[in-house]
Amino acid sequence: MAGQAADSLTLMKLSRRQLLIAGIASAAAAGGVALVTLRPRTREMPMPISEFLREHDKSLLIALAQVLLAGALSEDEAQQTTQLQTVIERLDAACLLLYPRARDELRELFDLLDHQAGRFLLTGDALAVEQRDSAAREQILESWRQHFLALITSAYHGLHNLVIASFYGDPQHWHLLDYAGPPTVRVYPESV
């Protein structure tokens, strides 16, 4: 009997590596189950093929764009609203041109930020990003930019680049960059 007990104790000894791998696998499995089960029960209808962004994504992006484009947006509230709507339309079109994997990752980010648990993980608070003041939104963006996880930093840079390109890609904003536009190319008729 004593011999069997000693053998079973020997079998139960795990190496440090095996214990770490088992712990990480368990945590990943528990996190996956939590994300699947904690998703909101009521979801909007699937998005039309012509649009990538959902309504929540648009309000989130408007809130983030106000911070990312601070100083470049018009001070007139009506013009600023028009500028932000244009940015969202251009950003929506740009998202459709992303590689499928990048588009899927962006969709996952937006879906995480649409759920309280996801917002808590990414921002430290369950309050919706668009309900915070601009100083808090700026702090969130800065924490993403400086985050120790490369995935979060990559998400920040992706959102930043999409918003900036959507704004400055509009010829109406080129003057803010002192950019006169692309050079004109003259086409000469072929000589006979």
C-alpha positions in Angstrom: 0.0 0.0 0.0 2.8 2.4 1.0 4.6 1.6 -2.3 1.5 2.5 -4.3 1.1 5.8 -2.5 4.7 6.7 -3.2 4.3 5.8 -6.9 1.1 7.9 -7.3 2.9 10.9 -5.6 5.8 10.5 -8.1 3.3 10.5 -11.0 1.6 13.7 -9.7 4.9 15.6 -9.6 4.8 18.1 -12.4 7.7 20.0 -13.8 7.6 23.8 -13.5 7.1 24.1 -17.3 4.2 21.6 -17.3 2.6 23.5 -14.4 2.9 26.8 -16.2 1.6 25.4 -19.5 -1.4 23.9 -17.7 -2.1 27.1 -15.9 -1.9 29.2 -19.1 -4.1 26.7 -21.0 -6.7 26.8 -18.1 -6.7 30.6 -18.0 -7.1 30.8 -21.8 -9.9 28.3 -21.8 -11.7 30.1 -18.9 -11.3 33.4 -20.6 -12.6 32.1 -23.9 -15.7 30.6 -22.1 -16.2 33.9 -20.3 -16.1 35.9 -23.4 -18.5 33.7 -25.3 -21.0 33.5 -22.4 -20.7 37.1 -21.4 -21.5 38.5 -24.8 -24.7 40.6 -24.8 -27.8 38.6 -25.5 -29.3 41.2 -27.8 -27.2 42.1 -30.8 -28.1 44.2 -33.7 -28.9 42.7 -37.0 -25.9 41.6 -39.1 -24.3 44.5 -40.9 -25.0 45.0 -44.6 -22.3 44.0 -47.0 -21.6 47.6 -48.0 -20.7 48.7 -44.4 -18.2 47.4 -41.9 -18.9 49.7 -39.0 -22.0 49.2 -36.8 -23.7 52.1 -35.0 -21.8 51.6 -31.8 -18.5 51.4 -33.6 -19.3 54.8 -35.3 -20.1 56.5 -31.9 -16.9 55.0 -30.4 -14.8 56.1 -33.4 -16.3 59.6 -33.3 -15.3 59.9 -29.6 -11.8 58.7 -30.3 -11.4 60.8 -33.4 -12.3 63.9 -31.5 -9.2 63.3 -29.3 -6.9 62.0 -32.2 -7.8 65.0 -34.4 -7.8 67.7 -31.6 -6.6 70.9 -33.0 -7.3 69.9 -36.6 -11.1 69.8 -36.4 -13.1 72.9 -37.0 -14.1 74.9 -33.9 -17.6 75.4 -35.3 -19.7 72.5 -33.9 -21.8 72.0 -37.1 -18.6 71.8 -39.2 -16.9 69.5 -36.7 -19.9 67.2 -36.8 -19.8 67.1 -40.6 -16.0 66.5 -40.6 -16.4 63.6 -38.1 -19.2 62.1 -40.2 -16.9 62.3 -43.3 -14.1 60.7 -41.3 -16.4 57.8 -40.3 -17.7 57.3 -43.9 -14.1 57.2 -45.2 -12.9 55.0 -42.4 -15.8 52.6 -43.1 -14.8 52.4 -46.7 -11.2 51.9 -45.8 -12.1 49.0 -43.4 -13.7 47.1 -46.3 -10.3 47.3 -48.1 -8.3 45.8 -45.3 -7.1 42.2 -45.5 -9.7 39.8 -44.0 -7.5 39.0 -41.0 -7.0 42.6 -40.2 -10.7 43.3 -40.6 -11.6 40.4 -38.3 -9.2 41.6 -35.7 -10.6 45.1 -35.9 -14.2 43.7 -35.6 -13.1 41.8 -32.4 -11.7 45.0 -30.9 -14.9 46.8 -31.6 -17.0 44.0 -30.2 -14.8 43.9 -27.1 -15.3 47.6 -26.6 -19.0 47.1 -27.0 -19.2 44.8 -24.0 -18.7 45.9 -20.4 -16.2 43.1 -19.6 -14.2 43.9 -22.7 -14.1 47.6 -21.9 -13.0 46.8 -18.4 -10.1 44.7 -19.8 -9.0 47.3 -22.3 -9.7 50.5 -20.4 -9.8 49.5 -16.7 -13.4 50.7 -16.4 -16.7 49.3 -17.7 -18.0 52.8 -18.6 -18.4 53.2 -22.4 -15.5 55.2 -23.9 -17.8 57.6 -25.7 -19.4 58.5 -22.3 -16.1 59.8 -20.9 -14.8 63.2 -21.2 -12.0 64.0 -23.7 -9.3 64.0 -21.0 -10.2 60.4 -20.0 -10.4 59.3 -23.7 -7.0 60.8 -24.3 -5.6 58.9 -21.2 -7.1 55.7 -22.6 -5.5 56.2 -26.0 -2.1 57.1 -24.4 -2.3 53.9 -22.2 -2.9 51.9 -25.4 0.0 53.6 -27.2 2.3 52.8 -24.3 0.9 49.4 -23.3 3.3 46.6 -22.5 1.3 44.2 -24.7 2.2 44.5 -28.3 -1.3 43.5 -29.3 -2.8 46.6 -27.6 -0.1 48.9 -29.0 -0.8 47.5 -32.4 -4.5 48.1 -32.0 -3.8 51.7 -31.0 -1.6 52.3 -34.0 -4.1 50.7 -36.4 -7.0 52.9 -35.1 -4.7 56.0 -35.1 -3.6 55.4 -38.7 -7.1 54.7 -39.9 -8.5 57.9 -38.3 -5.6 60.1 -39.4 -5.7 58.8 -43.0 -9.4 59.1 -43.2 -9.2 62.8 -42.1 -6.2 63.9 -44.1 -7.1 61.8 -47.1 -9.9 64.3 -47.7 -8.6 67.0 -50.1 -10.5 69.6 -48.0 -8.0 69.1 -45.2 -4.8 69.1 -47.2 -4.3 72.8 -46.5 -3.7 71.9 -42.8 -0.6 70.0 -44.0 0.5 72.7 -46.4 -0.1 70.2 -49.1 -1.2 71.6 -52.5 -2.2 68.2 -53.8 -0.6 65.8 -56.3 1.3 67.3 -59.2 -0.5 67.7 -62.4 0.8 65.6 -65.2 0.6 67.0 -68.7 -0.2 64.6 -71.4 1.2 65.6 -74.8 -0.3 64.3 -78.0 1.9 61.8 -79.8 3.9 63.3 -82.6 3.1 61.8 -86.0 
